[in-house]
Amino acid sequence: MNDIKDQLNFTLDKINLDGYGDCYKGKVRDNYYNKEKILMVTTDRVSAFDHVLGTIPFKGEILTQIAKFWFNKTKSIAPNHFIDDPDPQVMLAHKADTLPVEVIVRGYITGSLWRDYQSGESGRYGVEMPENMLKNQQFSKPILTPTTKAEYGEHDAPISREEIIDGIVDKAIYEKAEEYALNLFKEGQEWADKRGLILVDTKYEFGMVDGELILIDEIHTPDSSRYWISDRYQEKFDSGEDQLMLDKENIRQWLIEKGFSGEGTPPELSNDIRISLSESYMNLFQKLTGNDFNPIVGDVSSRINDNLKNNLVF
């Protein structure tokens, strides 16, 4: 707790790196490109409902290390873009020609899909949904609900498999992406179960490198996935209560309670919610990896610059 409080004024909101190629700034990552590689800096920024809200202590480091953990763990299931991490908050990756869709795998009906289901709009994904489902109910088997991949400031949009293979992504490539996604999700769920967690749903992004489809961006992080505490699932489900979450859904719920769900100006993050979210991310890191998270308080930007100078990444 003290480390988190001490880090509140040192979080990484932005960074300027000279000599590492063209920079593309997303909601969370600042990516530097050269001809064949990407230097991916995961900042401490947190976003929800397509708004950047502020920063969370140690968030970027935790996301980077969880992604590294999963990239290494699943590389035999699907090839990926990870090369190295010259800093705990930075990944060096292969540059890929990104597919213009995100493959979302869901094991339970919750979040935006539950809201679509309630409003009768879940058919936009081209997936036939069972009738009379309850919030947070498990599907008999995982389903795919792909979306378009929007630019920063725009919204991802539901899209059907048929629309994707009808001129957006080659059928054989997209089928391989579906196969990879389902196999990765299966591995993620099985590992999470061993760690007392439920991997509820997640998004995967893919790209092409030298004619090969590979997994890119991130994998099974609390920004791209939902995690619930498994031993409380049935009790919470039976009572109709919200599940115990260890992911970014916590910030969405906090915003909704404040009356914000995407329209207008979001509320300013209090230090209390920033600390609470940091603790949640740390807790997930420890549960998933089995390792303690040992934070180092200090200026993140200076540390990254120093580490990159000592590692010839490009």
C-alpha positions in Angstrom: 0.0 0.0 0.0 2.7 2.5 0.9 4.6 1.8 -2.3 1.4 2.5 -4.3 0.8 5.8 -2.5 4.5 6.8 -3.0 4.2 6.0 -6.8 1.0 8.1 -7.4 3.1 11.1 -8.5 5.6 9.0 -10.6 3.2 7.2 -12.9 4.0 7.1 -16.6 1.4 9.2 -18.6 3.6 9.9 -21.6 7.1 9.3 -22.8 9.2 10.8 -25.6 11.9 8.5 -27.0 14.2 9.9 -29.7 15.8 7.7 -32.3 13.4 4.8 -32.1 11.3 5.4 -35.2 7.8 6.7 -35.8 5.5 6.8 -32.8 1.9 5.8 -32.7 0.1 6.7 -29.4 -2.9 4.6 -28.4 -5.1 4.8 -25.4 -2.5 2.8 -23.3 0.6 2.1 -25.4 3.1 4.3 -27.1 4.5 2.2 -30.0 7.7 3.1 -31.8 8.2 1.5 -35.2 11.1 0.8 -37.4 11.1 -1.4 -40.6 10.8 -4.8 -38.9 10.2 -4.2 -35.1 8.1 -2.3 -32.7 9.1 -0.9 -29.3 5.9 -1.1 -27.2 5.8 1.1 -24.2 2.9 0.3 -21.9 2.1 3.5 -20.0 0.2 3.6 -16.7 -2.8 5.2 -18.5 -6.1 3.6 -17.9 -9.1 3.9 -20.3 -12.7 2.9 -20.3 -15.6 3.6 -22.5 -13.1 5.0 -25.1 -11.9 7.7 -22.7 -8.4 7.9 -21.2 -9.1 8.6 -17.5 -5.7 9.0 -15.8 -3.0 6.8 -14.5 -2.7 3.8 -12.2 0.5 3.1 -10.3 2.6 0.2 -11.7 -0.2 -0.7 -14.2 2.1 -0.6 -17.3 4.7 -2.8 -15.7 2.1 -5.4 -14.5 0.4 -5.5 -18.0 3.8 -5.9 -19.7 4.9 -8.7 -17.4 1.6 -10.6 -17.6 1.7 -10.4 -21.4 5.3 -11.7 -21.4 4.2 -14.5 -19.1 1.5 -15.6 -21.4 3.4 -15.0 -24.7 6.1 -17.4 -23.4 3.6 -19.9 -22.0 1.5 -20.1 -25.2 4.1 -19.8 -28.0 3.7 -23.5 -28.8 -0.1 -23.0 -29.3 0.2 -19.9 -31.5 3.3 -18.0 -32.7 3.5 -14.5 -31.4 5.3 -11.2 -31.8 7.2 -11.1 -28.5 11.0 -10.8 -28.8 12.3 -9.3 -25.5 11.5 -6.8 -22.6 14.4 -4.4 -22.3 12.5 -2.7 -19.5 9.8 -4.1 -17.2 7.4 -1.8 -19.0 8.6 -2.2 -22.5 8.3 -5.0 -25.1 10.3 -5.4 -28.3 8.1 -7.2 -30.8 8.0 -8.1 -34.5 6.2 -5.6 -36.7 3.1 -7.2 -38.3 0.5 -6.4 -40.8 -2.5 -6.2 -38.4 -5.8 -7.8 -39.2 -8.5 -5.2 -39.1 -10.6 -7.2 -36.6 -10.4 -8.4 -33.0 -11.3 -11.9 -32.1 -13.2 -11.9 -28.8 -13.8 -15.3 -27.0 -16.4 -15.4 -24.3 -17.0 -18.2 -21.8 -19.8 -16.4 -20.0 -22.5 -13.8 -20.8 -21.5 -10.6 -19.1 -20.4 -7.0 -19.8 -21.3 -5.5 -23.2 -22.7 -8.9 -24.5 -25.1 -9.1 -21.6 -26.3 -5.5 -22.3 -26.7 -6.4 -26.0 -28.6 -9.5 -25.1 -30.9 -7.6 -22.8 -31.7 -5.1 -25.6 -32.1 -7.7 -28.3 -29.0 -6.6 -30.2 -26.7 -9.6 -29.6 -27.5 -10.9 -33.1 -25.1 -8.3 -34.5 -22.2 -10.8 -33.9 -23.8 -13.4 -36.1 -24.0 -15.8 -33.2 -27.2 -17.5 -32.2 -27.7 -17.0 -28.5 -29.6 -19.4 -26.2 -32.9 -18.1 -24.8 -33.5 -17.1 -21.2 -29.9 -16.8 -20.2 -29.0 -15.1 -16.9 -26.3 -12.5 -16.3 -22.9 -14.0 -15.8 -24.1 -17.5 -16.9 -21.6 -19.8 -18.5 -22.1 -20.8 -22.1 -22.1 -24.6 -22.9 -18.9 -23.9 -24.9 -17.0 -20.6 -25.6 -18.4 -18.4 -28.4 -16.7 -15.9 -30.7 -18.0 -12.4 -30.9 -15.6 -10.5 -33.3 -15.4 -6.7 -33.6 -13.9 -4.2 -35.9 -10.6 -2.8 -34.8 -11.2 0.9 -34.3 -8.7 3.8 -34.4 -8.0 5.7 -31.1 -11.1 7.8 -30.3 -13.5 5.6 -32.2 -15.6 2.7 -31.1 -15.1 -1.0 -32.0 -18.2 -2.3 -33.7 -19.7 -5.8 -33.6 -19.3 -7.7 -36.8 -20.2 -11.2 -38.0 -17.9 -14.0 -39.1 -19.6 -13.9 -42.5 -18.9 -10.2 -42.9 -15.3 -10.7 -42.1 -14.6 -13.4 -44.6 -16.7 -11.6 -47.2 -13.9 -9.3 -48.3 -12.3 -8.1 -45.0 -10.0 -11.0 -44.1 -9.1 -14.0 -46.2 -11.2 -17.0 -45.2 -8.3 -19.3 -44.5 -6.5 -16.7 -42.5 -9.5 -15.9 -40.4 -10.3 -19.5 -39.7 -6.7 -20.0 -38.5 -7.2 -16.9 -36.2 -10.4 -18.5 -34.8 -8.5 -21.8 -34.2 -5.7 -20.0 -32.4 -8.1 -17.9 -30.4 -10.1 -20.9 -29.1 -7.0 -22.9 -28.3 -5.4 -20.0 -26.5 -8.6 -19.4 -24.5 -8.7 -23.0 -23.5 -5.2 -22.9 -22.2 -5.9 -19.6 -20.4 -9.0 -21.0 -18.7 -7.3 -24.2 -17.6 -4.4 -22.3 -16.1 -6.7 -19.7 -14.5 -8.7 -22.5 -12.9 -5.5 -23.9 -11.3 -4.9 -20.5 -9.8 -8.3 -20.0 -8.3 -9.5 -17.8 -11.1 -12.0 -17.8 -14.0 -10.9 -16.4 -17.4 -14.3 -15.1 -18.4 -13.6 -13.6 -21.8 -10.7 -12.0 -23.7 -9.8 -10.4 -26.9 -7.0 -11.4 -29.3 -5.4 -9.5 -32.1 -3.5 -11.0 -34.9 -1.2 -10.0 -37.7 0.8 -11.3 -40.6 4.6 -11.5 -40.7 6.3 -13.0 -43.8 3.1 -14.8 -44.7 2.6 -16.3 -41.2 -0.3 -15.4 -38.9 0.9 -14.5 -35.4 -0.6 -13.3 -32.2 0.1 -9.6 -31.4 -0.6 -6.8 -29.0 -1.3 -8.4 -25.6 -2.7 -11.7 -24.2 -4.8 -12.5 -21.1 -4.0 -9.2 -19.4 -6.5 -7.5 -17.1 -7.0 -4.8 -19.8 -7.9 -7.3 -22.5 -9.6 -10.0 -20.3 -12.1 -10.5 -17.5 -11.0 -12.5 -14.5 -13.3 -13.6 -11.6 -12.6 -15.3 -8.3 -13.6 -18.9 -9.0 -14.6 -20.1 -5.5 -17.1 -17.3 -5.2 -18.6 -17.7 -8.6 -21.6 -20.0 -7.9 -22.6 -18.2 -4.7 -22.6 -14.8 -6.5 -24.4 -16.2 -9.5 -27.1 -17.9 -7.5 -27.7 -14.7 -5.5 -27.7 -12.5 -8.6 -24.8 -10.4 -7.3 -21.9 -9.1 -9.3 -18.8 -11.3 -9.4 -15.6 -10.6 -7.6 -13.4 -9.1 -10.4 -9.6 -8.7 -10.9 -9.6 -6.7 -14.1 -10.4 -3.4 -15.7 -14.1 -4.0 -15.2 -13.7 -2.5 -11.8 -13.1 0.9 -13.2 -16.1 0.6 -15.5 -18.3 -0.2 -12.6 -16.9 2.7 -10.6 -17.6 5.1 -13.6 -21.2 3.8 -14.0 -21.8 4.3 -10.2 -20.6 7.9 -10.8 -23.2 8.3 -13.6 -20.7 8.0 -16.5 -20.9 5.4 -19.3 -19.2 7.1 -22.2 -21.1 10.3 -22.9 -19.8 13.7 -21.7 -16.8 14.2 -19.5 -15.7 11.4 -17.3 -15.2 12.0 -13.5 -11.6 12.6 -12.2 -10.1 9.5 -10.7 -9.7 9.8 -7.0 -6.4 8.6 -5.4 -8.5 6.0 -3.5 -9.7 4.3 -6.8 -6.2 4.6 -8.3 -4.8 2.8 -5.3 -7.6 0.2 -5.3 -7.1 -0.6 -9.0 -3.3 -0.9 -8.5 -3.9 -3.4 -5.7 -6.3 -5.4 -7.9 -3.7 -5.5 -10.8 -1.0 -6.6 -8.3 -3.3 -9.3 -6.9 -4.0 -10.7 -10.4 -0.3 -10.7 -11.2 0.5 -12.7 -8.1 -2.4 -15.2 -8.7 -1.6 -15.8 -12.3 2.2 -16.0 -12.2 2.7 -17.4 -8.7 5.3 -14.7 -8.1 5.2 -11.6 -5.9 5.1 -8.3 -7.5 8.0 -6.2 -6.2 7.4 -2.6 -7.1 10.2 -0.1 -7.4 9.1 3.5 -6.6 10.5 6.2 -8.8 10.4 8.0 -12.1 9.4 5.5 -14.8 10.3 7.6 -17.8 13.9 8.0 -16.6 14.2 4.3 -15.8 13.0 3.4 -19.3 15.3 5.8 -21.0 18.3 4.4 -19.0 17.4 0.8 -19.7 17.0 1.4 -23.5 20.3 3.1 -23.6 21.9 0.0 -22.1 20.1 -2.3 -24.5 20.5 -2.0 -28.3 16.9 -2.8 -29.2 16.9 -1.7 -32.9 
